[in-house]
Amino acid sequence: MKRIASIATVASAAATATAAALWLAVPAGAAAPAGRDVSGIEHFQLVTTSATATTQTVIATGVFTAGGVDHEGSKVDTFVFPGGSFKVAHSQGTGTQNFDPKTCLNTVRVHGAYKLFGGTGKYAGIRGHGIYHLSILGIGARSGGKCTMHKPPVAWQQIIQASGPVTR
């Protein structure tokens, strides 16, 4: 039971940090006409295969299309794209976690809300909000025939999908 709690704690921490609420940005190559905002729905997808990484790749599509990096924080992430960055405040989220002690498989599904702010460069003045969905599949290492969190997971897949209206 203690091992399950440890795995749950690690997965929950990863979900919280990563869950990163999510990400929006302004069109990477598009400039708003003078005095006019650009608005629309932006979609973000973040992916990592490391349970211990503090950064992950992010792809944005919609109002703009860009690839960048998410620098994770416990409550606020920073998305960095070519030409600028912005901050993403996100809720801890709610959802489910299931751990199978026979197979060491951990499944996490979390959803929550996010808000964009603090843009620099091309993203100066960005604002927006939306919802995110976090999905984690992880296989814990075995030691002495039992699952353990004292070693890195054997396999880890974390995907965050987010979308919502954005204006800059």
Steps between C-alpha positions, in 0.01 A plus 500: 500500500792731577639441150162586347491824700853582381406441139182702548702785652749504213227481238296767677803729523575444134139564411492817706826637370442393150142537499583784415219663405574602186633694256414758256677735285464751231552418138868440463523664161192716500479852629175661604394802298583824680258552789324165445518179699525155343263250662399139453528153643850369567586133552807373684651156526785425739684169502775344709632149553693585816347488848770732635526762225425864589453598135295351221426580140188695414333547163243776455246512216205727428547875515868425450713196434826464688718246673670575828585391851296500821700577814291345775410656831276379778232759422637707212678371189691706243458421131792612289452527124718661234464876548356504851337328794203514735389359831228243560337483843320171548284326754617182667220322322282209596471151368583139558805289559517123488798287596526127438750349748526180295606671177640826648281691252396848614225680308421866571226713342470861623320807366502861609508864395772743397552872437760673280687820590838672512594476135830628360612573144243382244276395789493832686143570616381142452205392708281195498365206692382148441496143615765230496499121510802314637560133429785296650587136447795378702652166581686487829829315541512172690729416788478166677195413290306804620433843353728773629526875465864498612598463138387697195197353323568243231275695261320837518266676259342830593277696265324827575242639261355844558284749314319825548454854375805725473544867420807709457 
